[in-house]
Amino acid sequence: MDILTKLNIESFNQGISTGRHWLGSTGEHIHSYSPVDGQLIASVISCDKDGYEAVVAKAQEAFLEWRKWPAPKRGEVVRQVGDKLRENKDALGSLVSFEMGKSLQEGLGEVQEMIDICDFAVGLSRQLYGLTMHSERPGHRMYEQWHPLGITGIISAFNFPVAVWSWNAMLALVCGDVCIWKPSEKVPLCGIACQKIITEVFIENQVPDGVSNLVIGGRELGEWMSKDNRIPLISATGSTRMGKAVGAAVGERLGRSLLELGGNNAIIISGDADLDIALIGAVFGAVGTAGQRCTSTRRLIIHESVYDTIKNKLVNAYNQLRIGNPLDQHNHVGPLIDKDAVKMYLDATVVCKKEGGNFIVEPGVLEGIGFESGCYVKPCIAEVEPHFSIVHHETFAPILYIMKYRDIEEAISIQNNVPQGLSSSIMTLNFREAELFLSAEGSDCGIANVNIGTSGAEIGGAFGGEKETGGGRESGSDSWKAYMRRQTNTLNYSRNLPLAQGIKFDF
């Protein structure tokens, strides 16, 4: 493929890299099949235990040097990474689309997020601020500062093969940390492409070998990282089930975990909503990335006065969706990641029907020319009751549940009454409803929007959610603090040693 040639990817690839070196391994072969056409793209030799130990040792060694580099100098390296991503945007975005299955526009958009976080991190490299506090003791000064933490372990999911790594890695790098990245074994080639891109910049700037490391493998590799005392921070993105296992393993050794887990996101559509805006937000949120975003819209909570109108608009919009090869920019919806995802989609629709759900847009798997991979499904819509068990479960697929409400308090209660707490939205032109939704009595999610959908978060704000979403925060705002250790300092410049709280301890 031209894409692989442009990104310097071969048919067989090593899956362990310290940056300057690709290490040998006795690990099994991981074969990357495109959900677009079901064909083998390339294969990767996974990381074995010896390779993992070599990577961690090299990362420890590199950290001792990298933490000495001034933060603005580290930021300059990240700036060049952003420029290199700009040069490779079309090729990398196409690979993301082909290996993962999201539309080409979304693949290119994901690379743009990487570029944006590089820009953000460059500015951050001159803003790692501490505080100065007044001491109660005369002749003393108190302040706090932030120091690099060490190795940041990054475990990312298939649905954002490259962007989530960059959200973590670019911040960690300017903070003075080194990184070990385990991408999803479902999209290994995207990880290899990013490692090769960043390595070019690192070699040009004489960055120590081992600052940015790649290890490709399955669940066992993630367990090694989670249990490793040498890795003080594990940032993990994925299912709630996976996050609970990672959190328990990291917590047992008193390490830090930054968890970005499941979402069961809802849009409340008020009787006072702009229905045209509401429709666009709902449809994109539900079918974008074939419903495989953690911020995908799973539930529409619709006021009874506009319920039938919205329902009819949704059916009409879904009938116009074009499903097919995501590299064709005329298509709206691509495939699910693999046949396991298709099975979960079908199982969820069966459960929904058993509980009494009424599908107004029927589900199904597409077959025939163009759908040979068996991973293309129909985005569907079901009328449900809020208490249905399936409505409280996140299915990573384009299934949209719609339900009615009578007043805004009921709508907020329905929205909050699920285990997850990532993203939420209300469509309303009613000022009071909007303010209530954003208040402490409103949405219990980490992200709460008014008159935009649940997906499409900007990198400038902290990204993450509450409850079973894990509580972690990545990307913007002060998320950088997760990658550093805080130190409080007291400096005595007097000729005496007064003790705190007036304690006397004379000899």
Buried (B, 14 or more C-beta within 10 A) or exposed (E): BEBBEBBBBEEEBBBBBBBBBBBEBEBEEBEBBBBBBBEEBBBBBBBBEBBBEBBBEBBBBBBEBBBEBEBEEBBBBBBBBBEBBBEBBBBBBBBBBBBBBBBBBBBBBBBBBBBBBBBBBBEBBEEBEEEEEEBEBEEBBBBEBBEBBBBBBBBBBBBBBBBBBBBBBBBBBBBBBBBBBBBBBBBBBBBBBBBBBBBBBBEEBEBBBBBBBBBBBBEBBBEBBBBBEBBBBBBBBBBBEBBBBBBEBBEEEEBBBBBBBBBBBBBBBBBBBBBEBBBBBBBBBBBBBBBBBBBBBBBBBBBEEBBEEBBEBBEEBBEEBEBBBBBEEEBBBBBBBBBEBBEBBBEBBEBBBEBEBEBBBEBEBBEEEBBEBBBBBBBBBBBBEBEBEBBBBBBBBBBBBBBBBEEBEBBBEBBBEBEBBBBBBBBBEBEEBBEBBBEEEBBBBBBBBBBBBBBBBEBEBBBBBBBBBBBBBBBBEEBBBBBBBEEEEEEBEEEEEBEEEEEEEEE
